[in-house]
Amino acid sequence: MIALAITKPDVANGKIFNAVSDRAVSLDGMARMCAKAAGMADKLKIVHYDPKKADVDVKKAFPFRPVHFYSEPRNARTLLGWAPKWRLEDALAERWAFYQKSGRATKDKAGQFDLDDQIISKV
């Protein structure tokens, strides 16, 4: 997709291209696909929250978003003529396997999710 955008600057300039899949994917849908790829679909719990009630700065709470959010490839398909070579689900499974093999999946992550924990504790 990036290579196509570079070769077509006249149509790509100033446009947004979501590098996702062959279809639209919501943030909840992405969470479900990631959990499935990691073999944890049965442990997934999606929590929606009001940032004001959780007392957090939304800009710092990425990827938690206070609005419905999704990515879809329409611009890439129509403007660039892009088509995916892989299914997103397969790519996520491959990336999870690589992440595990690298040892990062078992690394201590203490303190890295403090804001996440703060949000979850208030909903």
ABEGO torsion letter per residue (X at the ends): XAAAAAABAAAABGBBBBBBBABBBBAAAAAAAAAAAAGAAAABBBBBBBAAAAGBBAAAAOABBABBBBBBAAAAAAAAGBBBABBAAAAAAAAAAAAAAAGAAABBABGAAAAAAAAAAAX
